[in-house]
Structure formats: C-alpha cells, structure tokens
C-alpha cells in the first residue's frame, strides 16, 4: 500500500513527482528494505523517465482505473484519475520485490542473531574476560567466574656479615663470620591463586586457594616451609598452602570470611612494605627458606596466615571495620636457652579487629588504619614456673599506620605496641620465663618516588624493640632489631619488574652484644 500510495502521489503532481518518489526510495533504504545498489538503480530509472517533458508524458498517457503491471497477470488498483505509465509500474514492482527480499533477509539475520546470542549466553559456553594487568585471567562459565593469578620471583642475594657477637632472638647474620651467596625467593615466594566466585540469591560468594612454592630445598622445622632450607642434593622445594577460605556477602550487608587467610593485626604494615616485592633482611642466606624476612622483625610483627571467622562491614564514606575470631597461637621461646615461657593450652580464641579509612583530597590519596589483638595465654610453662602452678596471662597489642600518595611521591608510616606480643613473630619471646609479659614496640617509615613512569626508588628505615619484664635481667636477649633498605624497581612490562636492593641489618642485646650485616640483591618478579 505504501508503494502504491507513493506511486499515486508521484503521478498526480508533476511538480512533486521527483520529490515524492525519491522520498519513498529514501524511506525504503532507511528501513533496510533496499540495498544501496537497488536504491541507485531505481532512482536512476526514475530520474530518466522524469526527464521527459511533462506535457508529452501527459499526452501519451491514457486515463486508467486499473493498470496491468508487467510480469503480473493480476490488475492492480490505481487511484482514480491518476495517470500511470508501464515503466513506472515496472519500477514499483521492482521496488516491491526488492523490499520483500530485504525483509526476508532481515528476518533471517534477526533469527540468526537471536540464536547466536542464546548460544553465547548458554551455561555450556566458557568465555574469557578482557584481560586487565594485575588481575589475572578470568573465565566465565555460565554464572561462575574462575580467576587464576599469581607471581614468580627470583633473586641473586649476597650477604656479608659485618661482625659482632650473637644476640638471642636477633635477626642479623653479622656474627656468622662468612659471606654467603644464594639464588632465592624474596619476602614473597612464588604464588598461584585460584578464585571461584558466583552470585546466588543476591549474595556474592567465593572459594579461594593460595599455593606458595619456594625455590630452595625445604627442611621442615618449627616454621614448616618458612624454616631454614637444606642446601643438600636431591632435595625438593616446599609448598606453603597459606590460603584456603570462603567469602559470602555483598556491598549492602558486608562480607563474612571462613577459612585460613592473612590475619588483621599488622596486615596493612606488611602489605604496604616495599620489601614485600624484594628481599630486605635475609634471615638466612646460607640455607634459604621459602621467604626472606623483608622488614619482619625490623619494623613490624608478622601478621601471619591464621584460620579465622571474620566479618568486614560495608564501606561507608571510605570507612570500613573488620573483626574476627582466630585460632589461638602459642607463646614461643624463640630466643632459646629457657629465656621465655611457652604454652599450648587455649580455652578461648584470639580476637583481632581492624578499621580502615580511605580518602582523596584533590591529588592527595590517603589511607589510615588501626588494628588490635587480644589473646588469653593459659598454663604457661618454663623451667622457672613450678609444674604445680597454672600461670596464665593475656597478650594485647595495637597499631596505627598511614599511606599517603601525591603524584609521583608515596610515604608510609607505621607504629605498633604490644604487651605479651613479643617480636618478629606473634608471641615470640612475649612472656618471660617467670610468666610475666614483656612489652614491645616498633615502627617503620618509608618513602618512594617515581622518577619515570616505569622507574621507582624506595628508601625505608625500621626498628623493633623488645623490653625485659619487671625483675628480669638477661644480657643476651635481643633488645633491638633495625634495618635500612634502599631499592630500585623498574617495570619492564605490565608483567615483569626488575629490582635491585641494598639492606643493612643490625641486632643488639640488652647487654653489650650486637652484630650487623649487609645484603645486596638483584632479580626479577613476574606478576600475572
């Protein structure tokens, strides 16, 4: 009907003839009913016929009430009084046929597109998400996302002792008396992280696994894969399964976590420590463990990976709180020689909590945090505590820290204080042999600057102090561990970072003993 009406309008008015028919062709092309080639052909034929004088066309045309279209036996209705030529009828017929073909093609294309979309969205189709550097590789399998990420690093590390006498609980290798070389991991071992996540009934949930293999031979001890290694042939590297946990929640109600993961107290201290990517203090370089120490014991106490049930609140204007119960850890006599009490009985869990606040003020980005720890230590034992006594105490600790970023500059400042907390590791030498708590504190400051988009230099200084309990006098017990670190990091690609670092570490006892060492490391880390 549209075609017939257009033809009638074209025939009825010589002045409007070209405009009306051309408009009709334009409409058909816009609707997709005509291809460009069909449009050009019909328009050319129309303009050819329209070039004949109007009078001549009127004189030769006969009034018709019905017109027979070439190629069709059926008469077609024409608006009464309208003059129509056979060539015009042919053009209209061709336009109608082209429109029908185009409509059929469009319907077929739409059916194919609908079918393709159904296949793409089918749960049986596995798709790969767009890669974002540092976010790993993500596969979408229906409603399930599977993410793989990880890293591999390796360093040549040369450690040279600076001399001195042994310090019980010290972390410097200065009194060892000989240089050491090693190809080893840094503060991070290698890692493969797997996260399987989905959303069900409005709840975001995930299962997480973190596997952390080392480079050097494993020699399990009190610290398992993090104990000193074994530089003997036919050895095998250790595997540290640090993370096995599940999360459930959403942005409205917060997130619950159940499983083994990084604890809360001291977590931000290690996550913002630049030596996390490099080596720092070696701990042991003759027989490297899965990791070095970085700044552990020289600025903060290691947060550790602990079984937990924790809850993180929704973020409100940059503020978030987290609290949880954790598997309690024993007081440990790290210094040896009966200097500290130990225990292995716990009727209550460890409790940890943390608050963070993120804010942006123009070009300044800031993060502030504070965390705490409480644990009741029951049935302390040592050579100085009679077995008939059931002596116990409560360990407590808290910390504060901040990270500021302004353009190419970055700064971190951190401080902690504990009673019964100990030093280096949680509850290492935190309680004296008599059962009294030792106080401890420490801090580190760190500055970084990007001199080029890919090149960054970092410098840091940190201290960890352990004080003696009231009435205690142990000259050999560690009083202070400290270190200075300078490093350069160059991002060769989105994945690969090259690093070079110098670290100076010192340990001092409550008596005259002290020692120091110097470490130079160079290596690379690949993150995906």
Secondary structure, DSSP 8 states (H G I E B T S, - for coil): -HHHHHHHHHHH-TTTHHHHHHHHHHHHHHTTSS-HHHHHHHHHHHHHHHTS-HHHHHHH----SEEE-TT-SSEEE--TT----HHHHHHHHHHHHHHHHHHHHHHHHHHHHHHHHHHHTSTT-EEE----TTS-EEEEETTEEEEEEEEEEEEEEEEEEEEE---BT----GGG-S-EEEEE--SS--EEEEEEEEEETTEEEEEEEEEEEEEEE----TTGGGS----STT--EEEEEEEEEEEEEETTTEEEEEEEEE-STTHHHHHT-GGGGS-BB-S-SSS--SS--BTBTTTB----EEEEEEEE---BTTEEEEEEEE-----B--S-TT-B-B--B-SS-EEEEEEEEEEEETTEEEEEEEEEEEEEEBS-B-TTS-TT----EEEEEEEEEEEEEETTEEEEEEEEEEES-BSSSTTBT-BBTTS-B-EEEEEEEEEEEEEETTEEEEEEEEEEEE---TT---TTBEEEEEEEEEEEEEESSSSEEEEEEEEEEEEEESSS-EEEEEEEEEEEEEE-
